[in-house]
Amino acid sequence: MNATASEGPDPLVYQCRLPLSSAPLDRVTGLVRAHLKKIGSRRRKLPPDRIALIVLAVLRHDQRLADMAGAYQVSASTVRR
């Protein structure tokens, strides 16, 4: 049996709309920012508000990490962290 890759040379990526107010996004952004400051994180490719948006999208829509990575043009390991 041949195992094939789930993604070809041009993976398809789709984006979804998150029906939420700014309050949850602001709250998660604040938590991300505080955590990054606490651990002394160096500069990230994405700002805290984009990280928060990815977190909410993954939790809300059970998005594959590779799909979210493609949408934000970062690696899957970046989204995983």
C-alpha positions as CSV (number, residue, x, y, z in Angstrom):
1,M,0.0,0.0,0.0
2,N,1.4,3.4,-1.0
3,A,1.1,6.2,1.4
4,T,0.6,9.5,-0.2
5,A,1.2,13.0,1.2
6,S,-1.9,14.9,2.2
7,E,-0.5,18.0,0.6
8,G,0.7,18.3,-2.9
9,P,3.0,20.9,-4.3
10,D,0.3,23.6,-4.0
11,P,-1.6,23.0,-0.8
12,L,-5.1,24.5,-0.7
13,V,-5.7,26.9,2.2
14,Y,-9.1,28.3,3.2
15,Q,-9.9,31.0,5.7
16,C,-12.9,31.2,8.0
17,R,-14.7,34.0,9.6
18,L,-14.9,34.0,13.4
19,P,-18.1,35.5,14.7
20,L,-16.9,37.0,17.9
21,S,-16.7,40.4,19.5
22,S,-13.4,42.2,20.1
23,A,-13.6,41.4,23.8
24,P,-12.4,37.7,23.5
25,L,-9.7,38.7,21.0
26,D,-8.5,41.5,23.3
27,R,-8.5,39.2,26.3
28,V,-6.5,36.4,24.5
29,T,-4.2,38.9,23.0
30,G,-3.5,40.3,26.5
31,L,-2.8,36.8,27.8
32,V,-0.5,36.0,24.9
33,R,1.4,39.3,25.4
34,A,1.8,38.7,29.1
35,H,3.0,35.1,28.6
36,L,5.6,36.2,26.0
37,K,6.8,38.9,28.4
38,K,6.9,36.4,31.3
39,I,9.0,33.9,29.4
40,G,11.3,36.6,28.0
41,S,10.4,35.6,24.4
42,R,12.4,37.1,21.7
43,R,10.7,38.7,18.7
44,R,8.1,36.5,17.0
45,K,7.2,36.4,13.3
46,L,3.6,37.2,14.2
47,P,2.4,39.9,16.7
48,P,0.4,38.8,19.7
49,D,-3.0,39.8,18.2
50,R,-2.4,37.4,15.2
51,I,-1.2,34.7,17.6
52,A,-4.5,35.1,19.5
53,L,-6.5,35.0,16.3
54,I,-4.9,31.7,15.4
55,V,-5.5,30.3,18.9
56,L,-9.2,31.2,18.7
57,A,-9.6,29.8,15.2
58,V,-8.0,26.5,16.1
59,L,-10.1,26.1,19.2
60,R,-13.3,27.3,17.6
61,H,-13.2,25.5,14.2
62,D,-10.7,22.7,14.9
63,Q,-8.5,23.9,12.1
64,R,-5.6,21.8,11.0
65,L,-2.4,23.5,12.1
66,A,-1.0,23.2,8.6
67,D,-4.0,25.0,7.2
68,M,-3.6,27.9,9.7
69,A,0.1,28.1,9.0
70,G,-0.6,28.4,5.3
71,A,-3.2,31.1,5.8
72,Y,-0.7,33.2,7.9
73,Q,2.4,32.3,5.8
74,V,4.3,30.8,8.8
75,S,5.5,27.2,9.4
76,A,3.3,24.6,11.1
77,S,5.7,24.5,14.0
78,T,5.2,28.2,14.6
79,V,1.4,27.6,14.8
80,R,2.0,24.6,17.1
81,R,4.0,26.7,19.5
